Amino acid sequence: MPALGTFVLLAAFVVAAFAIAACVAGARTRSTRLVESGIGAFYTVTALMTLASGVLVHAFVTDNYAIKYVQRYSDSAQPLAYKIASYWGGLDGSIMFWVFLLAAFGAIAVQVNRVRHRELIPYVVAVIAATEMFFIYLMVVHKNPFSTFLTAAPVDGAGLNPLLQNFYMAIHPPSLYIGFVAMTIPFAFGIAALITGHLDDAWLRAVRRWTMIGWLFLSFGLTLGMLWAYEELGWGGYWGWDPVENAGLLPWFTATAFLHSVMVQERRGMLRVWNVTLVITTFFLTIFGTFMTRSGVVQSVHAFGEDRELAWLFTIFMVVILTFSFGLVIYRLPLLKSRNELDSWASREAAFLANNWILLFSAFFVLFATMFPTLSEAVKGERLTVGPPFFNKWMLPIGLTLLTLTGVGPLLAWRRSTMTNIVQQFTWPVVMGVLTAAALYAFGVRVWSSGLCFALCAFSATTITQEFLRGAGVRRAATGTDLFTGLVGLFGRSRRRYAGYIVHLGIVVMFLGFAGEGFKQEEQLPMKVGQQTTVGPFTVRHDSLRVTADAQKQMVTGHVSVFEDGKLVGEMRPARWYYEKRPDEPTTEVAIRRAPAEDLYIVLTTDFDPATQTVTYAITVNPLVNWIWLGFGILAIGSIISLLPESMFAVAMAKLPEAAVATMLLLTLMPTAAFAQHIENPQAIRIAPRTQLEKELQSEIICMCGTCGRKRIGECTCGLAAQMRAEVAQMVSQGRSREQIYEFYMAKYGSQEPLASPIDKGFNRLAWLVPYLVGASGALMLGIVAVRWSRREEQPAEISQAAPGDDDPSMQQRLDDELRDLD
């Protein structure tokens, strides 16, 4: 079987090379037979990669430990689901899984578009096949997943990394991989359009749906990663700006920018160079993210390890991508001129320009901050740490700005918004935002970032509600149906627009969950049997500590009773699992009591003694965190609706009576209303006493144990983190300043590595200065371009004269209604 797998990979490489040669030669000579043979070879690559994947999965399921990769990532006691997940659990298999997914997606894309975009398909096949060849080459010459032991095969395997033996982690990598490979399809069509010169808007229609699919799976993968971190890593959070997390976020930013700016090109013929650039950049960032996680240039709990040779191969491939792609863009610049210019700053185009600039700056900032430790090591020989405090300093205002634009964009008209229109559109959203801010202040909310986020969520949610109600009102007036039927009709007439509003609503709900972070309460303390402590509205009592075992692992489980208002509300079982094959990699099994208002989150730390039944629990109350997962669900629904064919809505509208539509929507909305009513009564939270400086230092100093993925000491549950927290508490009690404590740890470890953010002096100042320079330069360039576009010659007087009927209110209302339907 290993020999068969290796042969299949070699065959796939040769067949992919033939597909490239046949398609390019056929396109150049206009030979249909050559092109068809190339497409057939392209489909054959998909079949071969499916066969290779089947061989590897069979090896895992049958415990074929003669294959090194199977022996490293599986064992006989591993459940079947995790044996299959081991396929993509290591570097070698993840590369093959990438090629398999790319081959499958590429075959589907070519089959769907081979008639509609006949001129582009040969080059689409060539680009996708070239990408496949690169990854197959990596496997054949460097990371062959079918390589075997030269001596006798081991009798058992080492087992999958315990952290990966989690439901969310089993499906998180495939989701991200699908998002990554789906972005290859828009890139292939964009390059094909540049090569052929067919740069009308037809190629955009081919790639928009694939970009949306990739964006949805990237969002799904990132959310699953957040859930996994929240439930498995045991630090009470869900996003730590880890380099591997950031690798998935980078193409998400640029894909989001493209999905917005592509509407400007479709409606106004603008931003054509920009959209091609975004497609290329998004694909490049998927390759760069893969390079980061597999080459060892960044340090992460998720990374596959260091591999210099692989790093050089990826670097060469990325240089080729950028050189070839942007060379074509420069060559085709005359064909990429915009057909229109910016008419007004008060327009939806201008809002999309601002949105795109902020998203691109976000991608650059995250990329720069993620790579800065590697840059500092190359320049100074010292690897610094750029942790969450540094990222949050920048991304907090950026996130709030994007949330604001989520509410502003739909309120502005295309081309130009009059003052009357602006006042009419903005009145209710602004009123609701101001009232929310005032109510929060009256109720004593003093966390400015969370309070502002709540107010902006109210502003954006009101915008979305207003758009739905006005659109339904127009439909009701035009068709004579009821309001709910009019709402359904909106999706039949303008599916993408209103599905986009649902996506925006999901983003708003997720921001509500993010805002809850400002009210997070946490405590960590040792407890004996019968002792209890109160955190927020919950009283937690330690009942016992038990040690059990199964075929794979030993389990140390704490038994805890939880009380609220003096009443027992549940029992929780936080635990730590020690796998026999990997005893140095214990997993944290968090006990979580979920509720709409807040989660009670309990972690059993490494400080426990079964003999005396003493333990140390890390107890956290996380307000509104479940709204993040709810928000993604809404986002996914909107994305799926936008991907559905319009015929589905036409059939639904034709077959559902008006009363049935209204009844169905009422039944759908009733549980939602009840759920929201329950959430509107958050429980009071009492803040556990702790020195403010000590709390801040626990988020500014990194645990140096080397195994926790460089968590902050306030989050890590290992023994060294507990020791460092005790050191910080002692130094704070002695009256030492923040700078003195920084100097203590820099002297102790010989560098600035224990600090979550680099000190702002010397070379480190580059980390703080570059984002300012890039942001200011980008804003200046955006302003120059916008001013240049908005300089228009004064139109002749006869053109600007009012057309007959402009003063007729009924005609004006009819025109507004028709434009709204077309929007």
C-alpha positions in Angstrom: 0.0 0.0 0.0 2.7 2.6 0.7 4.3 1.9 -2.7 0.9 2.4 -4.3 0.4 5.7 -2.5 3.8 7.0 -3.7 3.2 5.8 -7.2 -0.2 7.6 -7.3 1.5 10.9 -6.1 4.1 10.6 -8.9 1.4 9.9 -11.4 -0.7 12.9 -10.3 2.4 15.1 -10.7 2.9 13.9 -14.3 -0.8 14.2 -15.2 -1.0 17.7 -13.8 2.0 18.7 -15.9 0.3 17.3 -19.0 -2.9 19.2 -18.1 -1.0 22.5 -18.0 0.8 21.8 -21.3 -2.2 20.6 -23.2 -4.5 23.4 -22.0 -2.0 26.2 -22.7 -1.0 24.7 -26.1 -4.7 24.2 -27.0 -5.6 27.7 -26.1 -2.7 29.2 -28.0 -3.4 27.1 -31.2 -7.2 27.1 -30.8 -7.2 23.4 -30.7 -10.4 22.2 -29.0 -9.1 18.6 -28.8 -6.0 19.6 -26.9 -8.0 21.7 -24.5 -10.4 18.8 -23.9 -7.5 16.4 -23.3 -6.0 18.8 -20.8 -9.4 19.1 -19.0 -9.6 15.3 -18.9 -6.2 15.1 -17.4 -7.2 17.7 -14.8 -10.1 15.5 -13.8 -7.8 12.6 -13.6 -5.7 14.4 -11.0 -8.8 14.6 -8.9 -9.3 10.9 -9.2 -5.7 10.2 -8.4 -5.7 12.4 -5.3 -8.9 10.7 -4.2 -7.2 7.4 -4.5 -4.1 8.6 -2.6 -6.3 9.9 0.2 -8.2 6.6 0.3 -4.9 4.7 0.6 -3.7 6.9 3.5 -7.1 6.7 5.4 -7.1 3.0 4.9 -3.6 2.9 6.5 -4.8 4.8 9.5 -7.9 2.7 9.9 -6.0 -0.6 9.7 -3.2 0.6 11.9 -0.5 0.2 9.3 2.5 1.4 11.4 5.0 0.6 8.7 4.2 4.0 7.3 6.0 6.6 9.4 3.3 9.2 9.2 0.6 6.7 10.5 2.9 5.7 13.3 3.5 9.3 14.4 -0.1 10.4 14.5 -2.2 7.4 15.4 -2.4 4.4 17.8 -4.5 1.3 18.2 -6.6 2.8 21.1 -7.5 5.9 19.2 -11.2 6.2 18.3 -12.1 5.8 14.6 -13.1 9.4 14.1 -9.7 10.6 15.3 -7.9 8.0 13.3 -9.5 9.6 10.2 -8.8 13.1 11.5 -5.1 12.0 11.8 -5.0 12.2 8.0 -4.7 16.0 8.2 -3.3 16.1 11.8 0.4 16.3 10.7 2.4 18.2 8.1 2.7 15.5 5.4 -1.0 14.6 5.5 -2.2 18.1 5.6 -0.3 19.0 2.4 -1.9 16.0 0.7 -5.3 16.9 2.1 -4.8 20.4 0.7 -4.1 19.0 -2.8 -7.1 16.7 -2.6 -9.5 19.5 -1.7 -8.0 21.8 -4.4 -8.4 19.1 -7.0 -12.0 18.4 -6.0 -12.9 22.1 -5.9 -11.1 22.8 -9.2 -12.9 20.0 -11.0 -16.3 21.3 -9.8 -15.4 24.9 -10.9 -14.2 23.8 -14.3 -17.2 21.6 -14.9 -19.7 24.3 -13.9 -18.0 27.1 -16.0 -16.5 25.2 -19.0 -19.3 26.3 -21.4 -20.1 29.7 -19.9 -16.4 30.8 -19.8 -15.0 28.7 -22.6 -12.1 31.2 -23.4 -10.9 31.3 -19.7 -11.1 27.6 -18.8 -7.8 26.5 -20.4 -5.9 29.0 -18.3 -8.0 28.3 -15.2 -7.0 24.7 -15.5 -3.3 25.6 -16.0 -3.2 27.9 -12.9 -5.0 25.4 -10.6 -2.9 22.5 -11.9 0.3 24.5 -11.4 -0.7 25.1 -7.7 -1.4 21.3 -7.4 2.0 20.5 -8.9 3.8 22.7 -6.3 2.2 20.9 -3.3 2.6 17.4 -4.9 6.3 18.3 -5.5 6.6 19.1 -1.8 5.3 15.6 -1.0 7.3 13.7 -3.6 10.7 15.2 -2.8 10.4 16.4 0.8 7.3 15.3 2.8 6.1 12.0 1.5 3.2 10.8 3.7 3.8 7.3 2.5 7.5 6.9 3.5 8.1 3.8 5.5 10.6 2.5 8.1 13.7 0.9 6.8 13.8 -1.5 9.8 10.9 -3.4 11.4 7.7 -1.5 11.9 6.8 -0.5 15.4 4.0 -2.5 17.0 2.0 0.6 18.0 1.8 4.3 17.1 2.6 7.5 19.1 -0.9 8.7 18.9 -2.4 12.0 17.7 -1.6 15.1 19.6 -4.0 15.1 22.6 -5.0 18.8 21.9 -6.2 17.7 18.5 -8.4 14.9 19.9 -11.4 17.2 20.2 -14.6 17.4 18.1 -14.0 21.0 17.0 -10.4 20.4 16.1 -11.4 17.4 14.1 -13.5 19.6 11.7 -11.7 22.9 12.2 -8.7 22.2 9.9 -10.8 20.9 7.0 -13.0 24.0 7.2 -10.0 26.3 7.0 -8.4 24.2 4.3 -11.6 24.4 2.2 -11.6 28.2 2.7 -8.0 28.4 1.6 -8.3 26.2 -1.5 -11.6 27.9 -2.5 -9.7 31.1 -2.8 -7.6 29.5 -5.5 -10.6 29.4 -7.9 -11.1 33.2 -8.0 -7.3 33.6 -8.4 -7.3 31.2 -11.4 -10.2 33.0 -13.1 -8.5 36.4 -12.5 -5.2 35.2 -14.0 -7.1 33.7 -16.9 -8.9 36.9 -17.5 -5.6 38.9 -17.4 -3.9 36.4 -19.8 -6.7 36.4 -22.3 -7.7 40.1 -22.0 -11.3 39.2 -21.3 -11.5 41.7 -18.5 -15.2 42.6 -18.6 -17.3 41.9 -15.6 -18.1 38.3 -16.7 -15.2 36.8 -14.9 -16.3 38.5 -11.7 -19.6 36.7 -11.8 -17.7 33.4 -12.1 -15.5 34.1 -9.0 -17.9 35.9 -6.7 -19.7 32.8 -5.7 -16.5 30.9 -5.1 -15.1 33.8 -3.0 -18.3 33.7 -0.9 -17.9 29.9 -0.4 -14.3 30.3 0.6 -15.2 33.3 2.9 -18.0 31.2 4.6 -15.7 28.3 5.2 -12.9 30.6 6.5 -15.4 32.1 8.9 -16.6 28.7 9.9 -13.0 27.5 10.5 -12.1 30.5 12.5 -15.2 30.2 14.7 -14.5 26.5 15.3 -10.9 27.4 16.2 -12.3 29.9 18.7 -14.6 27.3 20.2 -11.7 24.8 20.4 -9.5 27.3 22.2 -12.3 28.2 24.5 -13.1 24.6 25.5 -9.7 22.9 25.2 -6.9 25.4 26.1 -8.4 26.4 29.4 -7.5 30.1 29.6 -11.0 31.5 29.6 -10.7 33.2 26.2 -11.3 32.3 22.6 -8.9 34.4 20.6 -5.3 35.0 21.6 -3.8 36.4 18.3 -1.8 33.2 17.9 0.2 33.2 14.6 -1.8 30.2 13.3 -5.1 31.9 14.2 -3.8 35.0 12.4 -2.8 32.9 9.3 -6.5 32.2 8.8 -7.6 35.7 9.5 -5.4 37.4 6.9 -7.2 36.1 3.8 -10.5 36.6 5.6 -9.8 40.4 5.7 -9.0 40.7 2.0 -11.8 38.4 0.9 -14.2 40.5 2.9 -12.9 43.6 1.2 -13.3 42.0 -2.2 -16.9 40.9 -1.6 -17.7 44.6 -0.9 -15.7 46.3 -3.6 -16.9 43.9 -6.3 -20.3 45.4 -5.9 -18.8 48.8 -6.8 -17.4 47.4 -10.0 -20.6 45.6 -10.9 -22.8 48.7 -10.4 -20.4 51.6 -11.3 -17.6 50.0 -13.3 -15.0 51.3 -10.8 -12.2 49.7 -8.7 -11.3 47.2 -11.5 -7.5 47.2 -10.8 -8.3 47.1 -7.1 -10.5 44.0 -7.4 -7.9 42.1 -9.4 -5.3 43.1 -6.8 -7.6 41.9 -3.9 -8.1 38.5 -5.7 -4.3 38.0 -6.1 -3.6 39.2 -2.5 -6.2 36.9 -1.0 -4.7 33.9 -2.8 -1.2 35.0 -1.8 -2.2 35.3 1.8 -3.6 31.7 1.8 -0.2 30.5 0.6 1.6 32.7 3.1 -0.5 31.5 5.9 0.3 27.9 4.9 4.0 28.9 4.8 3.8 30.4 8.3 2.2 27.3 9.9 4.4 24.7 8.2 7.9 26.3 8.0 8.6 27.2 11.6 9.1 30.9 11.0 6.6 31.6 13.8 6.2 30.0 17.2 2.7 28.7 18.0 1.0 25.9 19.9 -0.6 25.0 16.5 2.4 25.1 14.3 3.9 21.9 12.7 7.5 22.6 13.6 10.5 24.2 12.0 11.6 23.2 8.4 14.1 25.5 6.7 14.0 23.6 3.4 10.3 23.8 3.2 10.5 27.5 4.1 12.7 28.2 1.1 10.5 26.2 -1.3 7.5 28.2 -0.2 9.4 31.5 -0.5 10.3 30.7 -4.1 6.7 29.8 -4.9 5.4 33.0 -3.4 7.9 35.1 -5.3 6.8 33.5 -8.5 3.1 34.2 -7.7 3.7 37.9 -7.0 6.0 38.4 -10.0 3.8 36.7 -12.5 0.5 38.0 -11.2 1.3 41.7 -10.8 3.3 41.5 -14.0 0.1 40.6 -15.8 -1.8 43.4 -13.9 0.8 46.0 -15.1 0.6 44.6 -18.7 -3.2 44.8 -18.7 -3.6 48.2 -17.0 -5.0 49.9 -20.2 -7.9 47.4 -20.1 -8.6 47.9 -16.4 -9.5 51.6 -16.5 -12.6 52.5 -14.5 -15.6 53.5 -16.5 -16.9 55.9 -13.9 -15.6 58.2 -11.2 -16.5 59.0 -7.6 -19.4 61.4 -7.7 -19.6 62.3 -4.0 -18.0 61.5 -0.6 -21.5 61.0 0.7 -22.1 57.8 -1.3 -22.1 54.1 -0.8 -19.0 53.9 -3.1 -17.1 56.1 -0.7 -18.2 54.0 2.3 -16.9 50.9 0.5 -13.6 52.6 -0.2 -13.2 53.4 3.5 -14.3 49.8 4.4 -11.7 48.4 2.0 -8.9 50.6 3.2 -9.5 49.6 6.8 -9.8 45.9 6.0 -6.5 46.0 4.0 -4.8 47.9 6.8 -6.0 45.3 9.3 -4.5 42.5 7.2 -1.2 44.4 6.9 -1.1 45.2 10.6 -1.8 41.6 11.7 0.8 40.3 9.2 3.4 42.7 10.3 2.8 42.1 14.1 2.8 38.4 13.6 6.1 38.4 11.7 7.8 41.1 13.9 9.3 38.5 16.3 10.9 36.8 13.3 12.1 40.1 11.9 13.6 41.1 15.3 15.4 37.8 15.6 16.8 38.2 12.1 18.0 41.8 12.7 19.0 41.8 16.4 19.3 38.1 17.1 16.6 38.4 19.8 13.1 37.0 19.4 10.6 39.4 20.9 7.0 38.7 21.8 4.1 40.6 20.3 1.2 39.4 22.3 -2.5 40.2 22.7 -2.1 43.7 24.4 -0.3 45.0 21.3 -2.8 43.5 18.9 -5.8 44.8 21.0 -4.4 48.3 21.1 -4.9 48.6 17.3 -7.7 46.1 16.5 -10.1 47.5 19.1 -10.6 50.9 17.4 -10.4 49.2 14.0 -13.2 46.8 14.9 -15.4 49.5 16.2 -14.8 51.5 13.0 -15.8 48.6 10.9 -18.9 48.1 13.1 -19.8 51.7 12.5 -19.4 51.3 8.7 -21.7 48.2 8.9 -24.5 50.5 9.9 -23.5 53.5 7.8 -23.0 51.8 4.4 -26.6 50.7 3.8 -27.9 54.2 4.7 -26.0 55.9 1.8 -27.2 55.9 -1.8 -25.2 55.0 -4.8 -23.5 57.9 -6.5 -24.7 60.7 -4.2 -26.8 61.1 -1.0 -28.7 64.3 -0.6 -28.9 66.0 2.8 -32.6 65.2 2.9 -31.9 61.6 2.3 -29.1 61.5 4.9 -31.4 63.0 7.6 -34.2 60.6 6.7 -32.0 57.5 6.7 -29.9 58.3 9.7 -32.5 59.6 12.2 -33.7 56.3 13.8 -30.3 54.5 13.8 -28.6 57.5 15.5 -31.5 57.9 18.0 -31.3 54.3 19.0 -27.5 54.4 19.3 -27.6 57.5 21.5 -30.5 56.1 23.7 -28.5 52.8 24.2 -25.4 54.7 25.2 -27.4 56.9 27.6 -29.2 53.9 29.1 -25.9 52.1 29.7 -24.4 55.1 31.4 -27.5 55.4 33.6 -27.2 51.8 34.6 -23.6 52.4 35.7 -21.7 50.8 32.7 -18.2 52.5 32.7 -16.3 50.2 30.4 -16.0 52.7 27.5 -15.1 50.1 24.8 -17.9 47.8 25.7 -20.4 50.6 26.1 -19.5 52.1 22.8 -19.7 48.7 21.2 -23.2 48.2 22.5 -24.3 51.6 21.2 -22.8 50.9 17.8 -24.5 47.5 17.8 -27.8 49.3 18.4 -27.1 51.7 15.6 -26.2 49.0 13.1 -29.1 46.7 14.1 -31.5 49.6 13.7 -30.1 50.3 10.2 -30.7 46.7 9.2 -34.2 46.6 10.7 -35.0 49.8 9.0 -33.8 48.5 5.6 -36.0 45.4 5.9 -39.1 47.3 7.0 -38.8 49.9 4.3 -38.1 47.3 1.6 -41.1 45.2 2.9 -43.2 48.4 2.8 -42.3 49.0 -0.8 -43.2 45.4 -1.7 -46.5 45.6 0.2 -47.5 48.8 -1.5 -46.6 47.4 -4.9 -48.2 43.9 -4.6 -50.9 44.4 -2.0 -49.6 41.6 0.2 -49.0 41.7 4.0 -45.8 42.8 5.6 -44.4 39.4 6.2 -45.0 38.2 2.7 -43.3 41.4 1.6 -40.3 40.5 3.6 -40.0 37.1 1.9 -40.5 38.8 -1.4 -37.4 40.9 -0.8 -35.2 37.9 -1.1 -36.9 36.9 -4.3 -36.2 40.4 -5.8 -32.8 41.3 -4.3 -31.4 38.1 -2.7 -27.8 39.2 -2.4 -28.6 42.6 -0.9 -30.9 41.3 1.9 -28.8 38.1 2.5 -25.9 40.6 3.0 -28.0 42.4 5.7 -28.5 39.1 7.5 -24.7 38.5 7.4 -24.3 42.0 8.8 -26.8 41.2 11.6 -24.7 38.2 12.5 -21.6 40.4 12.7 -23.5 42.8 15.0 -24.5 39.9 17.3 -20.9 38.6 17.4 -19.8 42.1 18.5 -22.3 41.9 21.3 -20.4 38.8 22.5 -17.0 40.6 22.0 -18.3 43.5 24.2 -19.0 41.1 27.0 -15.2 40.6 27.4 -15.1 44.0 29.2 -17.2 42.5 32.1 -15.3 39.3 32.5 -14.7 38.2 36.1 -12.1 35.6 37.1 -10.5 34.1 40.2 -7.9 31.4 40.9 -7.4 30.0 44.3 -6.6 26.7 46.2 -9.5 24.8 47.8 -10.0 21.9 50.2 -13.0 19.6 50.3 -16.0 21.6 51.4 -14.5 25.0 50.9 -16.3 27.4 48.6 -15.8 30.7 46.9 -18.0 33.3 45.1 -17.3 34.7 41.7 -20.0 36.9 40.2 -23.4 35.5 40.9 -22.1 31.9 41.4 -20.8 30.2 44.6 -18.5 27.2 43.8 -17.9 24.4 46.3 -15.1 21.8 45.9 -16.6 18.4 46.7 -13.9 15.9 45.7 -11.0 14.9 43.4 -11.1 11.6 41.6 -8.5 9.7 39.5 -9.7 7.3 36.8 -8.3 5.7 33.6 -9.2 4.1 30.3 -7.3 2.5 27.5 -5.7 5.8 26.3 -5.3 8.0 29.3 -5.5 8.8 33.0 -8.1 11.3 34.1 -8.0 13.6 37.1 -11.4 15.1 37.7 -12.6 17.7 40.1 -16.2 17.4 41.4 -17.8 20.8 42.0 -21.2 22.0 43.1 -22.5 25.4 41.9 -25.0 27.5 43.7 -26.8 30.6 42.7 -28.8 32.7 45.2 -28.2 29.9 47.7 -29.8 27.2 45.5 -27.9 24.3 43.9 -28.0 24.9 40.1 -25.7 22.1 39.0 -22.6 20.0 39.3 -19.5 20.5 37.2 -16.5 18.2 36.4 -13.4 20.1 35.3 -10.5 17.7 34.6 -7.0 17.1 33.3 -6.3 14.1 31.0 -2.8 12.6 30.8 -2.3 10.4 27.7 -0.1 7.3 28.2 1.7 7.9 24.8 2.2 11.7 25.5 2.3 12.2 29.3 4.1 15.6 28.9 1.1 17.0 26.9 -1.9 16.9 29.3 -5.2 18.3 28.1 -7.4 20.7 30.0 -11.0 19.5 30.0 -12.9 22.7 30.9 -16.3 22.5 32.7 -18.7 25.1 31.3 -22.1 26.0 32.4 -23.6 27.8 29.5 -26.4 30.5 29.6 -27.4 33.3 27.3 -26.3 35.9 29.8 -22.9 34.4 30.8 -20.9 31.2 31.1 -19.4 29.8 34.3 -16.0 28.4 33.2 -14.0 26.2 35.6 -10.5 24.9 35.0 -8.6 22.3 37.1 -5.0 23.6 37.1 -1.9 21.5 37.5 -1.8 22.3 41.2 -3.7 19.4 42.8 -3.0 16.5 45.2 -5.3 13.5 45.1 -4.0 12.3 48.5 -5.1 15.4 50.4 -8.0 16.2 47.9 -6.7 19.8 47.6 -7.0 21.5 44.2 -6.6 24.9 42.6 -9.4 26.0 40.4 -9.4 28.8 37.8 -12.9 30.2 37.8 -14.2 32.6 35.2 -17.5 34.3 34.5 -17.7 35.1 30.8 -20.7 37.4 30.0 -22.4 37.2 26.6 -19.8 34.8 25.1 -22.4 32.5 23.6 -23.7 35.4 21.5 -20.5 35.0 19.4 -21.5 31.5 18.4 -25.1 32.6 17.8 -23.8 35.5 15.6 -21.9 33.1 13.5 -25.0 31.0 13.0 -26.9 34.1 11.7 -23.9 34.9 9.5 -23.9 31.4 8.0 -27.6 31.6 7.3 -27.2 34.8 5.4 -24.2 33.5 3.5 -26.1 30.3 2.5 -29.1 32.4 1.3 -26.8 34.5 -0.8 -25.5 31.3 -2.5 -28.9 29.8 -3.2 -30.2 30.1 -6.8 -32.8 32.7 -7.4 -35.2 30.0 -8.8 -35.6 28.6 -5.3 -37.2 31.8 -4.1 -39.4 32.1 -7.2 -40.7 28.5 -6.5 -41.2 29.3 -2.8 -43.1 32.5 -3.6 -45.2 30.7 -6.2 -46.3 27.8 -4.0 -46.7 29.5 -0.6 -50.0 31.3 0.0 -49.7 34.7 1.5 -51.2 33.6 4.8 -48.9 30.6 5.0 -45.9 32.9 4.5 -47.0 35.2 7.3 -47.8 32.3 9.6 -44.5 30.6 8.9 -42.5 33.7 9.6 -44.4 34.4 12.8 -43.7 30.8 14.1 -40.0 31.3 13.2 -39.8 34.6 15.0 -41.7 33.6 18.1 -38.9 31.5 19.7 -36.4 34.2 18.8 -38.4 36.8 20.6 -38.7 34.7 23.7 -35.0 34.0 23.7 -34.2 37.6 23.3 -36.6 38.5 26.2 -34.7 36.1 28.5 -31.4 37.6 27.6 -32.4 41.2 28.3 -32.2 40.5 32.1 -28.5 40.0 32.8 -27.6 39.0 36.3 -25.6 41.3 38.5 -21.9 40.4 38.8 -19.8 41.3 41.9 -16.2 42.1 41.1 -13.6 39.9 43.0 -11.1 42.2 44.7 -7.6 42.3 43.1 -4.9 45.0 42.6 -5.4 46.8 39.3 -1.6 46.8 38.6 -1.4 43.1 39.3 -4.3 42.3 37.0 -2.7 44.4 34.2 0.7 42.7 34.7 -0.9 39.3 34.4 -2.0 40.2 30.9 1.4 41.8 30.0 3.8 39.0 31.0 4.1 35.8 29.0 4.5 32.3 30.6 7.9 31.0 29.8 7.2 27.3 30.2 7.7 26.7 26.5 4.7 24.3 26.1 1.6 26.4 26.4 1.9 28.4 23.2 3.1 31.5 24.9 0.0 32.3 26.9 -0.1 35.2 29.3 0.4 34.2 32.9 -3.1 35.3 33.8 -4.4 32.7 31.3 -2.0 29.8 31.6 -2.7 27.1 34.1 0.7 25.4 34.3 2.9 25.4 37.4 5.4 28.0 36.1 2.6 30.4 35.3 1.3 30.0 38.9 4.9 30.7 40.2 5.2 33.8 38.0 1.8 35.1 39.2 3.0 34.7 42.8 6.2 36.6 41.9 4.2 39.4 40.4 1.8 39.5 43.4 4.8 39.7 45.8 6.6 42.4 43.8 3.4 44.5 43.6 2.8 44.1 47.4 6.4 45.3 47.9 5.6 48.5 46.0 7.6 47.9 42.8 6.5 49.7 39.7 5.5 48.2 36.3 8.9 49.1 34.8 10.8 47.5 37.7 8.8 44.3 37.3 9.5 44.4 33.6 13.3 44.7 34.3 13.1 41.8 36.8 11.8 39.4 34.1 14.1 40.8 31.4 17.1 40.2 33.7 15.8 36.8 34.7 15.4 35.5 31.1 18.0 37.6 29.4 15.7 39.3 26.9 12.3 41.0 26.4 10.7 37.7 25.4 8.6 37.5 28.7 6.9 40.8 27.8 3.7 40.6 25.7 4.5 43.8 23.9 8.0 45.1 22.9 9.2 48.1 24.8 8.8 51.2 22.7 12.5 52.1 22.2 15.3 51.4 19.8 14.6 48.8 17.1 11.4 47.9 18.9 10.0 51.3 18.1 9.6 50.0 14.5 6.7 47.7 15.7 4.8 50.8 17.0 5.8 53.2 14.3 5.2 51.2 11.1 1.4 50.8 11.6 1.1 54.5 12.1 3.0 55.2 9.0 1.2 52.7 6.9 -2.2 53.8 8.2 -1.5 57.5 7.5 0.0 56.8 4.1 -3.0 54.6 3.1 -5.4 57.3 4.3 -3.5 59.9 2.3 -3.5 57.8 -0.9 -7.2 57.0 -0.5 -7.9 60.7 -0.1 -5.8 61.7 -3.2 -7.5 59.0 -5.3 -11.0 60.0 -4.1 -10.4 63.7 -4.7 -9.1 62.9 -8.2 -12.1 60.8 -9.0 -14.5 63.4 -7.7 -13.1 66.2 -9.9 -15.6 66.3 -12.7 -16.2 68.9 -15.3 -19.3 71.0 -14.9 -22.0 69.5 -16.9 -23.8 71.6 -19.6 -26.7 73.5 -18.4 -29.1 71.8 -20.8 -28.2 68.3 -19.3 -28.7 69.5 -15.8 -32.1 70.9 -16.5 -34.9 69.0 -14.8 -36.6 66.5 -16.9 -40.4 66.7 -17.4 -42.2 65.1 -14.5 -39.5 65.6 -11.9 -41.8 67.6 -9.8 -44.5 64.9 -9.9 -44.5 63.3 -6.4 -46.1 60.0 -7.7 -43.5 59.7 -10.4 -40.7 60.4 -8.0 -42.0 57.8 -5.5 -42.3 55.2 -8.3 -38.7 55.9 -9.4 -37.5 55.5 -5.8 -39.3 52.2 -5.5 -37.9 50.8 -8.7 -34.4 51.9 -7.8 -34.8 50.3 -4.4 -35.8 47.0 -6.0 -32.8 47.1 -8.4 -30.4 48.0 -5.6 
